[in-house]
Amino acid sequence: MCDLQQWISQYLLDCQYQKGLDPKTIKAYRIDLAQFLELAGQKNFKFTRNEIMAYISRLHQQYKPKTIRRKIASIKAFFGYLEYEGLVQENPFSKLRIKLAIPVILPRTIPLSVISSILASAYQQKETARSQIQRDGTLRDIAVLELLFATGVRVSELCTLGYDDVRLEEGEIKIYGKGAKERFVQIANPNVLGALHCYQEAYKDVITQSGAFFVNRLHKPLSDQSVRSIVNKYCRLAGVESHITPHMFRHSFATLLLEEGVDIRYIQRLLGHSSILTTQIYTHVAGKKQRDILLEKHPRNKIHFA
């Protein structure tokens, strides 16, 4: 029990400093392994195949398939670490094949007309600002909204952008994605570049001092919650009644590019997906658009019989 606790602590440190995993991923690992540790401490856990199967059966009684898959993945990765370090004689997952039927949940997207309304409401706020402070705040909000849609960046990636990561002269940003993987995304639209230039000019001194590109009113790096508040604010001003999240801009970015005929592998690189399988979920959403096009534009619609 004591050894297991120490091994888990060491493993999480390895995930943080050696693998460079995202803090949210490490947090999920910590929760899943703490739950596993609690069970292991309740009896003389043998780390055998049968013991692991019994634990998985317990998970099935409490959680949905997607959560079960994540928890199993956490434990499996941990045992892989123990095996690599020579801390266990046999990895119980080595001959274990687990298949879970995960329901396909299509990503929720934002219609282009709604995105246009949200952006328009932000630009309108800039024009009607009553003070320089209010105007500067709106410039920041516009830059956030424009970048979310222009690049499909994750909220966590946007909030951790450093001053040197945004290279407006080159028209690109350097993004640190999951697993500390770097990728560059080009920004070609002049309106987006203009919005970023205006924000950078207004906050130049604060950005330089903090080191973060996006900052709040306390001159601290912008938080995930702050980005959600920004999106909610302009949805409200635009009269958008449906619930819109920052991550939906990412979904819309990918889906709309697919509808325009952009190759899925290019979209994969833009999104920072390790596997093309992750990106392919957007083809299901884009398929709806294809059906609409065929329904309206297919030449067969012009053939009529008396």
NUNUPA-738956 format. One record per residue (C-alpha): z negated, x negated, y; residue number from 0. Coordinates in steps of 0.25 Angstrom, whole numbers, plus 5000, padded with zeros to 4 digits. Example, Ala and Ser with C-alpha at 12.3 -4.5 7.8 and 13.67 -1.06 7.14 Angstrom:
<nodes>
+------+------+------+-----+
|   pz |   px |   py | seq |
+------+------+------+-----+
| 4969 | 4951 | 4982 |   0 |
| 4971 | 4945 | 4996 |   1 |
+------+------+------+-----+
</nodes>
This chain:
<nodes>
+------+------+------+-----+
|   pz |   px |   py | seq |
+------+------+------+-----+
| 5000 | 5000 | 5000 |   0 |
| 4996 | 4989 | 5010 |   1 |
| 5008 | 4981 | 5006 |   2 |
| 5017 | 4992 | 5007 |   3 |
| 5012 | 4995 | 5022 |   4 |
| 5014 | 4980 | 5025 |   5 |
| 5028 | 4980 | 5019 |   6 |
| 5032 | 4992 | 5027 |   7 |
| 5027 | 4986 | 5040 |   8 |
| 5035 | 4973 | 5037 |   9 |
| 5047 | 4981 | 5033 |  10 |
| 5047 | 4989 | 5046 |  11 |
| 5046 | 4976 | 5054 |  12 |
| 5058 | 4970 | 5046 |  13 |
| 5065 | 4983 | 5050 |  14 |
| 5062 | 4981 | 5065 |  15 |
| 5064 | 4966 | 5066 |  16 |
| 5073 | 4961 | 5055 |  17 |
| 5082 | 4974 | 5054 |  18 |
| 5081 | 4978 | 5068 |  19 |
| 5081 | 4993 | 5065 |  20 |
| 5079 | 5004 | 5075 |  21 |
| 5065 | 5007 | 5079 |  22 |
| 5067 | 5022 | 5075 |  23 |
| 5072 | 5017 | 5061 |  24 |
| 5060 | 5009 | 5059 |  25 |
| 5051 | 5020 | 5064 |  26 |
| 5057 | 5029 | 5053 |  27 |
| 5055 | 5018 | 5042 |  28 |
| 5041 | 5017 | 5047 |  29 |
| 5038 | 5032 | 5045 |  30 |
| 5045 | 5033 | 5032 |  31 |
| 5038 | 5021 | 5026 |  32 |
| 5025 | 5025 | 5031 |  33 |
| 5027 | 5038 | 5023 |  34 |
| 5031 | 5031 | 5011 |  35 |
| 5019 | 5021 | 5013 |  36 |
| 5010 | 5034 | 5013 |  37 |
| 5015 | 5039 | 5000 |  38 |
| 5014 | 5025 | 4994 |  39 |
| 4999 | 5024 | 4998 |  40 |
| 4996 | 5037 | 4992 |  41 |
| 4998 | 5031 | 4978 |  42 |
| 5001 | 5019 | 4970 |  43 |
| 5016 | 5019 | 4974 |  44 |
| 5024 | 5011 | 4964 |  45 |
| 5037 | 5009 | 4972 |  46 |
| 5045 | 5014 | 4960 |  47 |
| 5058 | 5022 | 4960 |  48 |
| 5050 | 5034 | 4955 |  49 |
| 5040 | 5032 | 4966 |  50 |
| 5051 | 5032 | 4977 |  51 |
| 5058 | 5044 | 4971 |  52 |
| 5045 | 5052 | 4971 |  53 |
| 5043 | 5048 | 4986 |  54 |
| 5057 | 5053 | 4989 |  55 |
| 5054 | 5066 | 4982 |  56 |
| 5042 | 5068 | 4991 |  57 |
| 5051 | 5065 | 5003 |  58 |
| 5061 | 5076 | 4998 |  59 |
| 5049 | 5086 | 4999 |  60 |
| 5046 | 5083 | 5014 |  61 |
| 5059 | 5079 | 5021 |  62 |
| 5074 | 5082 | 5023 |  63 |
| 5085 | 5073 | 5016 |  64 |
| 5088 | 5065 | 5029 |  65 |
| 5073 | 5061 | 5031 |  66 |
| 5072 | 5058 | 5016 |  67 |
| 5084 | 5049 | 5016 |  68 |
| 5078 | 5041 | 5028 |  69 |
| 5064 | 5040 | 5022 |  70 |
| 5071 | 5035 | 5009 |  71 |
| 5079 | 5025 | 5016 |  72 |
| 5067 | 5020 | 5023 |  73 |
| 5059 | 5017 | 5010 |  74 |
| 5072 | 5012 | 5004 |  75 |
| 5074 | 5002 | 5015 |  76 |
| 5059 | 4998 | 5014 |  77 |
| 5060 | 4995 | 4999 |  78 |
| 5073 | 4987 | 5001 |  79 |
| 5065 | 4978 | 5011 |  80 |
| 5053 | 4977 | 5000 |  81 |
| 5063 | 4973 | 4990 |  82 |
| 5070 | 4963 | 4999 |  83 |
| 5057 | 4957 | 5002 |  84 |
| 5052 | 4956 | 4988 |  85 |
| 5041 | 4965 | 4990 |  86 |
| 5044 | 4975 | 4979 |  87 |
| 5049 | 4972 | 4965 |  88 |
| 5059 | 4983 | 4964 |  89 |
| 5065 | 4992 | 4975 |  90 |
| 5063 | 5007 | 4970 |  91 |
| 5076 | 5011 | 4978 |  92 |
| 5085 | 5001 | 4971 |  93 |
| 5089 | 5011 | 4960 |  94 |
| 5086 | 5023 | 4968 |  95 |
| 5097 | 5032 | 4972 |  96 |
| 5094 | 5043 | 4981 |  97 |
| 5104 | 5053 | 4987 |  98 |
| 5100 | 5063 | 4997 |  99 |
| 5109 | 5074 | 5002 | 100 |
| 5108 | 5073 | 5017 | 101 |
| 5114 | 5085 | 5024 | 102 |
| 5124 | 5081 | 5035 | 103 |
| 5120 | 5085 | 5049 | 104 |
| 5131 | 5084 | 5059 | 105 |
| 5127 | 5077 | 5072 | 106 |
| 5126 | 5086 | 5084 | 107 |
| 5136 | 5083 | 5095 | 108 |
| 5137 | 5087 | 5109 | 109 |
| 5150 | 5094 | 5114 | 110 |
| 5158 | 5085 | 5124 | 111 |
| 5157 | 5097 | 5134 | 112 |
| 5142 | 5096 | 5133 | 113 |
| 5141 | 5081 | 5134 | 114 |
| 5150 | 5083 | 5147 | 115 |
| 5140 | 5093 | 5152 | 116 |
| 5128 | 5084 | 5150 | 117 |
| 5135 | 5072 | 5157 | 118 |
| 5140 | 5081 | 5168 | 119 |
| 5126 | 5086 | 5171 | 120 |
| 5121 | 5071 | 5172 | 121 |
| 5132 | 5067 | 5182 | 122 |
| 5129 | 5080 | 5190 | 123 |
| 5114 | 5075 | 5190 | 124 |
| 5118 | 5062 | 5196 | 125 |
| 5126 | 5069 | 5207 | 126 |
| 5114 | 5078 | 5211 | 127 |
| 5103 | 5068 | 5210 | 128 |
| 5093 | 5069 | 5221 | 129 |
| 5088 | 5055 | 5221 | 130 |
| 5092 | 5041 | 5217 | 131 |
| 5082 | 5041 | 5206 | 132 |
| 5087 | 5054 | 5200 | 133 |
| 5102 | 5049 | 5201 | 134 |
| 5098 | 5036 | 5194 | 135 |
| 5091 | 5044 | 5183 | 136 |
| 5104 | 5052 | 5181 | 137 |
| 5113 | 5039 | 5181 | 138 |
| 5104 | 5035 | 5169 | 139 |
| 5105 | 5048 | 5162 | 140 |
| 5121 | 5048 | 5164 | 141 |
| 5122 | 5034 | 5158 | 142 |
| 5113 | 5038 | 5146 | 143 |
| 5122 | 5051 | 5143 | 144 |
| 5135 | 5044 | 5145 | 145 |
| 5131 | 5033 | 5136 | 146 |
| 5126 | 5042 | 5125 | 147 |
| 5139 | 5049 | 5125 | 148 |
| 5148 | 5037 | 5128 | 149 |
| 5143 | 5028 | 5116 | 150 |
| 5136 | 5037 | 5106 | 151 |
| 5124 | 5028 | 5108 | 152 |
| 5111 | 5032 | 5101 | 153 |
| 5099 | 5035 | 5110 | 154 |
| 5091 | 5024 | 5105 | 155 |
| 5102 | 5014 | 5108 | 156 |
| 5104 | 5019 | 5122 | 157 |
| 5090 | 5018 | 5125 | 158 |
| 5089 | 5003 | 5120 | 159 |
| 5102 | 4999 | 5128 | 160 |
| 5098 | 4986 | 5135 | 161 |
| 5104 | 4982 | 5149 | 162 |
| 5113 | 4972 | 5143 | 163 |
| 5118 | 4982 | 5132 | 164 |
| 5126 | 4990 | 5142 | 165 |
| 5138 | 4982 | 5147 | 166 |
| 5145 | 4991 | 5156 | 167 |
| 5155 | 4980 | 5161 | 168 |
| 5160 | 4979 | 5146 | 169 |
| 5159 | 4994 | 5144 | 170 |
| 5150 | 4993 | 5132 | 171 |
| 5135 | 4994 | 5127 | 172 |
| 5128 | 4987 | 5116 | 173 |
| 5120 | 4996 | 5107 | 174 |
| 5109 | 4992 | 5098 | 175 |
| 5110 | 5002 | 5087 | 176 |
| 5102 | 5005 | 5074 | 177 |
| 5098 | 4992 | 5067 | 178 |
| 5100 | 4984 | 5079 | 179 |
| 5115 | 4985 | 5078 | 180 |
| 5123 | 4982 | 5090 | 181 |
| 5135 | 4989 | 5094 | 182 |
| 5144 | 4990 | 5107 | 183 |
| 5149 | 5003 | 5112 | 184 |
| 5160 | 5003 | 5123 | 185 |
| 5159 | 5012 | 5135 | 186 |
| 5173 | 5015 | 5140 | 187 |
| 5171 | 5028 | 5148 | 188 |
| 5170 | 5024 | 5163 | 189 |
| 5161 | 5036 | 5166 | 190 |
| 5151 | 5031 | 5156 | 191 |
| 5152 | 5017 | 5161 | 192 |
| 5150 | 5022 | 5175 | 193 |
| 5138 | 5030 | 5172 | 194 |
| 5132 | 5017 | 5165 | 195 |
| 5136 | 5009 | 5177 | 196 |
| 5129 | 5018 | 5187 | 197 |
| 5116 | 5019 | 5179 | 198 |
| 5116 | 5004 | 5177 | 199 |
| 5118 | 5002 | 5192 | 200 |
| 5106 | 5011 | 5195 | 201 |
| 5097 | 5006 | 5185 | 202 |
| 5101 | 4991 | 5186 | 203 |
| 5088 | 4985 | 5189 | 204 |
| 5080 | 4994 | 5180 | 205 |
| 5089 | 4991 | 5168 | 206 |
| 5089 | 4976 | 5171 | 207 |
| 5074 | 4976 | 5171 | 208 |
| 5071 | 4985 | 5159 | 209 |
| 5083 | 4979 | 5150 | 210 |
| 5086 | 4993 | 5145 | 211 |
| 5099 | 5000 | 5150 | 212 |
| 5093 | 5014 | 5151 | 213 |
| 5080 | 5016 | 5157 | 214 |
| 5071 | 5027 | 5161 | 215 |
| 5064 | 5030 | 5175 | 216 |
| 5053 | 5020 | 5171 | 217 |
| 5063 | 5009 | 5169 | 218 |
| 5061 | 5009 | 5154 | 219 |
| 5071 | 5010 | 5143 | 220 |
| 5076 | 5024 | 5141 | 221 |
| 5070 | 5031 | 5129 | 222 |
| 5077 | 5040 | 5119 | 223 |
| 5069 | 5052 | 5124 | 224 |
| 5074 | 5049 | 5138 | 225 |
| 5088 | 5050 | 5133 | 226 |
| 5085 | 5063 | 5127 | 227 |
| 5079 | 5068 | 5140 | 228 |
| 5092 | 5064 | 5147 | 229 |
| 5101 | 5071 | 5138 | 230 |
| 5092 | 5084 | 5139 | 231 |
| 5092 | 5083 | 5154 | 232 |
| 5107 | 5084 | 5155 | 233 |
| 5109 | 5094 | 5144 | 234 |
| 5099 | 5103 | 5152 | 235 |
| 5107 | 5100 | 5165 | 236 |
| 5120 | 5103 | 5158 | 237 |
| 5115 | 5116 | 5152 | 238 |
| 5117 | 5111 | 5138 | 239 |
| 5108 | 5120 | 5129 | 240 |
| 5110 | 5113 | 5116 | 241 |
| 5101 | 5102 | 5112 | 242 |
| 5108 | 5088 | 5115 | 243 |
| 5102 | 5075 | 5110 | 244 |
| 5106 | 5061 | 5115 | 245 |
| 5110 | 5058 | 5100 | 246 |
| 5120 | 5069 | 5101 | 247 |
| 5128 | 5061 | 5111 | 248 |
| 5130 | 5051 | 5100 | 249 |
| 5135 | 5061 | 5090 | 250 |
| 5145 | 5067 | 5101 | 251 |
| 5150 | 5053 | 5104 | 252 |
| 5154 | 5051 | 5089 | 253 |
| 5159 | 5064 | 5086 | 254 |
| 5168 | 5065 | 5099 | 255 |
| 5174 | 5052 | 5096 | 256 |
| 5177 | 5056 | 5082 | 257 |
| 5184 | 5068 | 5088 | 258 |
| 5192 | 5059 | 5097 | 259 |
| 5197 | 5052 | 5084 | 260 |
| 5189 | 5039 | 5086 | 261 |
| 5187 | 5032 | 5073 | 262 |
| 5174 | 5034 | 5066 | 263 |
| 5171 | 5020 | 5063 | 264 |
| 5172 | 5017 | 5078 | 265 |
| 5162 | 5028 | 5081 | 266 |
| 5153 | 5022 | 5070 | 267 |
| 5153 | 5009 | 5078 | 268 |
| 5151 | 5016 | 5091 | 269 |
| 5139 | 5023 | 5085 | 270 |
| 5133 | 5011 | 5078 | 271 |
| 5133 | 5017 | 5064 | 272 |
| 5132 | 5008 | 5053 | 273 |
| 5139 | 5017 | 5043 | 274 |
| 5152 | 5025 | 5045 | 275 |
| 5145 | 5036 | 5037 | 276 |
| 5135 | 5038 | 5049 | 277 |
| 5147 | 5040 | 5058 | 278 |
| 5154 | 5050 | 5049 | 279 |
| 5145 | 5061 | 5052 | 280 |
| 5152 | 5063 | 5065 | 281 |
| 5165 | 5066 | 5058 | 282 |
| 5159 | 5079 | 5053 | 283 |
| 5156 | 5083 | 5067 | 284 |
| 5170 | 5078 | 5072 | 285 |
| 5176 | 5086 | 5060 | 286 |
| 5172 | 5099 | 5068 | 287 |
| 5181 | 5095 | 5079 | 288 |
| 5192 | 5092 | 5070 | 289 |
| 5192 | 5106 | 5064 | 290 |
| 5192 | 5112 | 5078 | 291 |
| 5204 | 5103 | 5082 | 292 |
| 5212 | 5107 | 5069 | 293 |
| 5208 | 5122 | 5072 | 294 |
| 5214 | 5121 | 5086 | 295 |
| 5225 | 5111 | 5085 | 296 |
| 5231 | 5110 | 5071 | 297 |
| 5246 | 5113 | 5071 | 298 |
| 5244 | 5123 | 5060 | 299 |
| 5238 | 5133 | 5070 | 300 |
| 5252 | 5134 | 5076 | 301 |
| 5258 | 5139 | 5064 | 302 |
| 5258 | 5154 | 5063 | 303 |
| 5264 | 5164 | 5053 | 304 |
| 5268 | 5178 | 5056 | 305 |
+------+------+------+-----+
</nodes>
